[in-house]
Amino acid sequence: MAAPVRVGSKADTEAVILGEFCAAFLRASGIDAVYRRDLNGGTQVLWRALQQGEIDLYPEYTGTLSRDLLHDAQLTTTAALRARLTPLGLGLTEPLGFENNYAIGVREERATALGLTRISDLQGHPSLRFGFSHEFLDRPEGYPGLRAAYQLPQTSVSGLDHDLALRAVVDGAIDATDVYTTDAEIALHRLRVLDDDRRHFPRYEAVLLYRDTLSPEALAALRSLEGRISRDAMIQLNGRAKLNKEPEAQVAVTFLRETLGVGDASASTAGRLPQIAQRTREHLTLVGISLFFAGLLGLPLGLLAARRPRFGQAVLGLLGVVQTIPSLALLVFVMPLLGIGTAPAVVALFLYSLLPIVRGTATGLLDIPLSLRESAEALGLSSWASLARVELPLATRSILSGIKTAAVINVGTATLGALIGAGGYGQPILVGIRRDDLATILEGAIPAAVLALVVQGCFEILERRLLPSGLKAPSKQEDVST
């Protein structure tokens, strides 16, 4: 049986719709397909995943391919792009039928008051406040190229999330931002799209980028989509998802059925309870595996750190440095080695778990009074017997405290695994942020918080079971009898 076609997408609404569109259309064509949605690492994550064979295709844009991935602005046609992609084992469909270009948007009232119709008009207003998406600020054809092409004098430029920047323009916090020409919010918020009168921005035609190992049947099905999605249709689809809060899977399937006449297309959706159950399994997998291996390594390291102070200082210092690395940055560091999905998320969580476990173990052992150690020696206990019968039992509280801290931290940090396709409770949180949907955010946030409380409670019960009776705090009844 042939392996399913693995469809990926970036995390923005349009990319998710197109990914759902491809997966549903393949299934309707009798080809098994799975969809790995909302990979938040950006363009480079999808590009790397495609080259490494972790996904088979994803929606992309010609301008991104030429400028950001192949670094050649002269590649302006699909034929030229295809010639460069073939040696990499990749292929490219013809455009799907619409462009989603960069543009500069200004609130209509503000643009009218200042007489802004073209990007070059911005030169006469150096006090305007710009707020651009982080990707736009970093891309050569984004703000750096735009500023050079139009010699813009503005100095007040902020980096914002794309959706937050749109809201900031509407609220008047900034005067201009980058928009995509298929953004449904342009009409909703009455933004004026300034004319690119110097033709700075390249064309961003939507295409499907795929591996050349894709089956002929799957490729033929995908190519039948070429030229069938208009710009107006894409704006409407984006609006249904972003403004009407309609699930992207349903948006894609409805379009297939009603517009393209694909009658047996089905959305890859499940009920809320099955989804929560699946996310719980995924989240527990991330937390459980990472914590297990962190314990296997952290406990011996803590023991060595207690026995050899210089070694202990070096280990704790190194683990402290790891702890200061932002979670998202750590995920990006391990992705080139392990790709996307569960593996890099587990490794990142494992690294974050080590410090509290090592520190808790070392602290518990070092806090044991010297007199107790000497008593164990006087009784003729070997070093291993002393460790097993005296030191570890006395250090139990501190050791369990370190493991509990690591577990609770992991429950929260594991939500970031959804950024690279690892699933878990982070998935609805990311979707809810993208849709500006509090209910969807809470579908992930509340179970994560509950799980953290459950984990903490389980460790407290475990501590009462494992802690030697002589170290337990006396109950109230015992206090009264005394």
PERA-V135282 format. One record per pair of residues at least 4 apart in sequence whose ideal C-beta (glycine too) atoms are under 8 Angstrom apart, sorted by the first residue. I is the first residue (numbers start at 1). J is the second residue. Records with the same first field share a line. If there is no record, write none. Layout:
I=J ; J
This chain:
2=32 ; 215
3=32
4=32 ; 33 ; 34
5=23 ; 26 ; 31 ; 32 ; 33 ; 34 ; 56 ; 57 ; 214 ; 215 ; 218
6=33 ; 34 ; 36 ; 54 ; 55 ; 56 ; 57
7=19 ; 22 ; 23 ; 26 ; 33 ; 34 ; 35 ; 36 ; 55 ; 56 ; 57 ; 58
8=19 ; 35 ; 36 ; 37 ; 39 ; 46 ; 49 ; 50 ; 55 ; 57 ; 58 ; 421
9=15 ; 16 ; 18 ; 19 ; 35 ; 36 ; 37 ; 38 ; 39 ; 46 ; 58 ; 59
10=15 ; 16 ; 39 ; 40 ; 42 ; 43 ; 46 ; 58 ; 59
11=15 ; 16 ; 38 ; 39 ; 40 ; 430 ; 434
12=16 ; 162 ; 434
13=17 ; 238 ; 241 ; 242 ; 248 ; 434 ; 435
14=18 ; 100 ; 180 ; 182 ; 234 ; 237 ; 238
15=19 ; 58 ; 59
16=20 ; 37 ; 38 ; 241 ; 248 ; 434
17=21 ; 237 ; 238 ; 241 ; 248 ; 251 ; 252
18=22 ; 59 ; 96 ; 206 ; 252
19=23 ; 35 ; 37 ; 58 ; 59
20=24 ; 35 ; 37 ; 248 ; 249 ; 251 ; 252 ; 253 ; 267 ; 268
21=25 ; 225 ; 252 ; 255 ; 256
22=26 ; 33 ; 35 ; 57 ; 59 ; 208 ; 222 ; 225
23=27 ; 33 ; 34 ; 35 ; 268
24=28 ; 249 ; 252 ; 253 ; 256 ; 262 ; 265 ; 266 ; 267 ; 268
25=29 ; 221 ; 222 ; 225 ; 256 ; 262 ; 265
26=31 ; 32 ; 33 ; 218 ; 221 ; 222
27=31 ; 32 ; 33 ; 265 ; 266 ; 268
28=256 ; 262 ; 263 ; 264 ; 265 ; 266
29=217 ; 221
30=217
31=215 ; 217 ; 218 ; 221
34=268
35=268
36=55 ; 340 ; 421
37=248
38=418 ; 421 ; 427 ; 430 ; 431 ; 434
39=45 ; 46 ; 49 ; 340 ; 419 ; 420 ; 421
40=45 ; 418 ; 419 ; 420 ; 430
41=45 ; 46 ; 331 ; 332 ; 335 ; 340 ; 419 ; 420
42=46 ; 135
43=47 ; 60 ; 64 ; 68 ; 69 ; 135
44=48
45=49 ; 335 ; 340 ; 420
46=50 ; 55 ; 58 ; 60
47=51 ; 69
48=52 ; 335 ; 336 ; 339
49=54 ; 55 ; 339 ; 340
50=54 ; 55 ; 56 ; 57 ; 58 ; 90 ; 209 ; 210 ; 211
51=88 ; 89 ; 90
52=339
53=211 ; 213
54=339 ; 340 ; 341
55=340
56=210 ; 211 ; 213 ; 214 ; 218
57=208 ; 209 ; 210 ; 211 ; 214 ; 222
58=208 ; 209
59=96 ; 206 ; 207 ; 208 ; 209
60=64 ; 65 ; 206 ; 207 ; 208 ; 209
61=65 ; 100 ; 204 ; 205 ; 206 ; 207
62=66 ; 76 ; 78 ; 81 ; 95 ; 202 ; 203 ; 204 ; 205 ; 207
63=67 ; 101 ; 102 ; 141 ; 201 ; 202 ; 203 ; 204 ; 205
64=68 ; 69 ; 204
65=69 ; 70 ; 75 ; 81 ; 85 ; 92 ; 207 ; 209
66=70 ; 72 ; 73 ; 74 ; 75 ; 76 ; 81 ; 202
67=71 ; 73 ; 139 ; 140 ; 141 ; 202
68=139 ; 140
70=75 ; 81 ; 84 ; 85
72=84
73=141 ; 202
74=80
75=80 ; 81 ; 84
76=80 ; 202 ; 203
77=81
78=82 ; 92 ; 94 ; 95 ; 205 ; 207
79=83
80=84
81=85 ; 92
82=86 ; 91 ; 92
84=88
85=90 ; 91 ; 92 ; 209
86=90 ; 91 ; 212
89=211 ; 212 ; 213
90=209 ; 210 ; 211 ; 212
91=209 ; 210 ; 211 ; 212 ; 214 ; 219
92=207 ; 208 ; 209 ; 210
93=207 ; 208 ; 210 ; 222 ; 223 ; 225 ; 226
94=207 ; 223 ; 226 ; 227
95=99 ; 205 ; 206 ; 207 ; 226 ; 227
96=205 ; 206 ; 207 ; 208 ; 225 ; 226 ; 227 ; 228 ; 229
97=206 ; 226 ; 227 ; 228 ; 229 ; 230 ; 231
98=182 ; 205 ; 206 ; 229 ; 230 ; 231 ; 233 ; 234
99=181 ; 203 ; 204 ; 205 ; 206 ; 231
100=180 ; 181 ; 182 ; 204 ; 206 ; 234
101=180 ; 181 ; 201 ; 202 ; 203 ; 204
102=136 ; 141 ; 142 ; 178 ; 179 ; 180 ; 181 ; 201 ; 204
103=178 ; 179 ; 180 ; 181 ; 193 ; 194 ; 196 ; 201
104=119 ; 122 ; 146 ; 176 ; 177 ; 178 ; 179 ; 193 ; 194 ; 196
105=166 ; 169 ; 176 ; 177 ; 178 ; 179 ; 186 ; 191 ; 192 ; 193 ; 194
106=110 ; 111 ; 116 ; 169 ; 175 ; 176 ; 191 ; 192 ; 194
107=111 ; 169 ; 170 ; 172 ; 175 ; 189 ; 190 ; 191 ; 192
108=112 ; 190 ; 191 ; 192
109=113 ; 190
110=114 ; 116 ; 172 ; 175
111=115 ; 116 ; 117 ; 192 ; 194
112=192
114=121 ; 125
115=121
116=121 ; 122 ; 125 ; 192 ; 194
117=121 ; 192 ; 194 ; 195
118=194 ; 195 ; 196 ; 197
119=146 ; 150 ; 194 ; 195 ; 196 ; 197 ; 198 ; 200
120=150 ; 197 ; 198
121=125 ; 194
122=128 ; 150 ; 152 ; 154 ; 176 ; 194
123=150 ; 151 ; 152 ; 153
125=154
126=153 ; 154 ; 155
127=154 ; 156
128=154 ; 156 ; 175 ; 176
129=154 ; 156 ; 158 ; 173 ; 174 ; 175 ; 176
130=143 ; 154 ; 156 ; 157 ; 158 ; 174 ; 175 ; 176 ; 177
131=157 ; 158 ; 159 ; 160 ; 165 ; 168 ; 169 ; 173 ; 174 ; 176 ; 177
132=136 ; 137 ; 142 ; 143 ; 157 ; 158 ; 159 ; 160 ; 165 ; 177 ; 178
133=137 ; 159 ; 160 ; 161 ; 162 ; 165 ; 177 ; 178
134=138 ; 159 ; 160 ; 161
135=139 ; 142 ; 162
136=142 ; 143 ; 178
137=142 ; 143 ; 144 ; 157 ; 159
138=142
139=144 ; 145
140=144 ; 145
141=145 ; 146 ; 200 ; 201 ; 202
142=146 ; 178
143=147 ; 157 ; 178
144=148
145=149 ; 200
146=150 ; 152 ; 200 ; 201
147=151 ; 152
149=198 ; 200
150=198 ; 200
158=174
160=164 ; 165 ; 168 ; 174 ; 177
161=165
162=166 ; 178
163=167 ; 434 ; 436
164=168
165=169 ; 174 ; 177 ; 178
166=170 ; 177 ; 179 ; 183 ; 185 ; 189 ; 191
167=171
168=173 ; 174 ; 177
169=173 ; 174 ; 175 ; 176 ; 177 ; 189 ; 191
170=189
176=194
179=183 ; 185 ; 186 ; 191 ; 193
181=186 ; 193 ; 231
182=231 ; 234 ; 235 ; 238
183=235 ; 238
184=188 ; 235 ; 236 ; 238 ; 239 ; 242 ; 243
185=189 ; 191 ; 242 ; 243
186=191 ; 193
187=235
188=239 ; 243
196=200 ; 201
206=229 ; 234
208=222 ; 225
210=214 ; 219 ; 222
214=218 ; 219 ; 222
215=219
216=220
217=221
218=222
219=223
220=224
221=225
224=228
225=229
228=260
229=233 ; 234
230=234
231=235
232=236
233=237 ; 255 ; 259
234=238
235=239
236=240
237=241 ; 251 ; 252 ; 255
238=242
239=243 ; 244
240=244 ; 246 ; 251
241=245 ; 246 ; 247 ; 248 ; 251 ; 435
242=435 ; 436
245=435 ; 437
246=250 ; 251
247=251 ; 267 ; 269
248=252
249=253 ; 267 ; 268 ; 269
250=254 ; 267 ; 269
251=255
252=256 ; 267
253=257 ; 265 ; 266 ; 267
254=258
255=259 ; 260
256=260 ; 262 ; 265
257=261 ; 262 ; 263 ; 265
270=274 ; 275 ; 278
271=275
272=276 ; 443
273=277
274=278
275=279 ; 428
276=280 ; 443 ; 447
277=281
278=282 ; 423
279=283 ; 423 ; 424 ; 425 ; 427 ; 428 ; 444 ; 447
280=284 ; 425 ; 447 ; 451
281=285
282=286 ; 342 ; 417 ; 422 ; 423 ; 424
283=287 ; 411 ; 414 ; 415 ; 423 ; 424 ; 425 ; 447 ; 448 ; 451
284=288 ; 451
285=289 ; 342
286=290 ; 342 ; 345 ; 346 ; 349 ; 410 ; 414 ; 417 ; 422 ; 424
287=291 ; 349 ; 407 ; 410 ; 411 ; 414 ; 455
288=292
289=293 ; 346
290=294 ; 346 ; 347 ; 349 ; 350 ; 353 ; 410 ; 414
291=295 ; 349 ; 353 ; 403 ; 406 ; 407 ; 410
292=296
293=297 ; 350
294=298 ; 349 ; 350 ; 353 ; 354 ; 357 ; 406
295=299 ; 353 ; 357 ; 403
296=300
297=301 ; 354
298=302 ; 353 ; 354 ; 357 ; 358 ; 361 ; 402 ; 406
299=303 ; 357 ; 361 ; 399
300=304
301=305 ; 315 ; 354 ; 358 ; 361
302=306 ; 357 ; 358 ; 359 ; 360 ; 361 ; 362 ; 364 ; 365 ; 399 ; 402
303=307 ; 361 ; 362 ; 365 ; 387
304=308 ; 311 ; 312 ; 315
305=309 ; 311 ; 312 ; 313 ; 315 ; 316 ; 358 ; 361 ; 362
306=312 ; 361 ; 362 ; 365 ; 366
308=312
309=313
310=314
311=315
312=316 ; 362
313=317
314=318
315=319 ; 358
316=320 ; 355 ; 358 ; 359 ; 362
317=321
318=322
319=323 ; 354 ; 355 ; 358 ; 359
320=324 ; 355
321=325
322=330 ; 351 ; 352 ; 354 ; 355
323=352 ; 355
325=329 ; 330 ; 333
326=330
327=331 ; 348 ; 352 ; 413 ; 416
328=332 ; 416 ; 419
329=333
330=334 ; 348 ; 351 ; 352
331=335 ; 344 ; 345 ; 348 ; 416 ; 417 ; 419 ; 420
334=338 ; 344 ; 347 ; 348
335=339 ; 340 ; 344 ; 420
337=344
338=343 ; 344 ; 347
339=343 ; 344
340=344 ; 420 ; 421 ; 422
341=345 ; 420 ; 421 ; 422
342=346 ; 417 ; 422 ; 423
343=347
344=348 ; 420 ; 422
345=349 ; 414 ; 416 ; 417 ; 420 ; 422
346=350
347=351
348=352 ; 413 ; 416
349=353 ; 410 ; 413 ; 414 ; 417
350=354
352=406 ; 409 ; 410 ; 413
353=357 ; 406 ; 407 ; 409 ; 410
354=358 ; 406
355=359
356=360 ; 402 ; 403 ; 405 ; 406 ; 409
357=361 ; 399 ; 402 ; 403 ; 406
358=362 ; 402
359=363 ; 402
360=364 ; 398 ; 399 ; 400 ; 401 ; 402 ; 403 ; 405
361=365 ; 395 ; 398 ; 399 ; 402
362=366
363=367 ; 398 ; 402
364=368 ; 394 ; 395 ; 396 ; 397 ; 398 ; 399 ; 402
365=391 ; 392 ; 395
367=395 ; 398
368=372 ; 373 ; 390 ; 391 ; 394 ; 395
369=373
370=374
371=375
372=376 ; 390 ; 394
373=377 ; 386 ; 390 ; 391
374=378
375=379
376=381 ; 385 ; 386 ; 389 ; 390 ; 391
377=381 ; 386
381=385 ; 386 ; 389 ; 390
382=386
383=387
384=388
385=389
386=390 ; 391
387=391 ; 392
388=392
389=393
390=394
391=395
392=396 ; 399
393=468 ; 471
394=468 ; 471
395=399
396=400 ; 463 ; 466 ; 467 ; 468 ; 471
397=401 ; 463 ; 467 ; 471
398=402
399=403
400=404 ; 459 ; 462 ; 463 ; 466 ; 467
401=405
402=406
403=407 ; 459
404=408 ; 455 ; 456 ; 459 ; 460 ; 463
405=409
406=410
407=411 ; 455 ; 456 ; 459
408=412 ; 452 ; 455 ; 456
409=413
410=414
411=448 ; 451 ; 452 ; 455
412=448 ; 452
414=422 ; 424 ; 425 ; 426
415=424 ; 425 ; 426 ; 429 ; 444 ; 448
416=426
417=422 ; 423 ; 424 ; 426
418=422 ; 423 ; 424 ; 425 ; 426 ; 427 ; 429 ; 430
419=426 ; 430
422=426
423=427
425=429 ; 444 ; 445 ; 447 ; 448 ; 451
426=430 ; 444
427=431 ; 444
428=432 ; 440 ; 441 ; 443 ; 444
429=433 ; 440 ; 441 ; 444 ; 445
430=434
431=435 ; 437 ; 440
432=436 ; 437 ; 438 ; 439 ; 440 ; 441 ; 442 ; 443 ; 444
433=441
435=440
437=441
438=442
439=443
440=444
441=445
442=446
443=447
444=448
445=449
446=450
447=451
448=452
449=453
450=454
451=455
452=456
453=457
454=458
455=459
456=460
457=461
458=462
459=463
460=464
461=465
462=466
463=467
464=472
467=471 ; 472
468=472
474=478 ; 479 ; 482
475=479
476=480
477=481
478=482
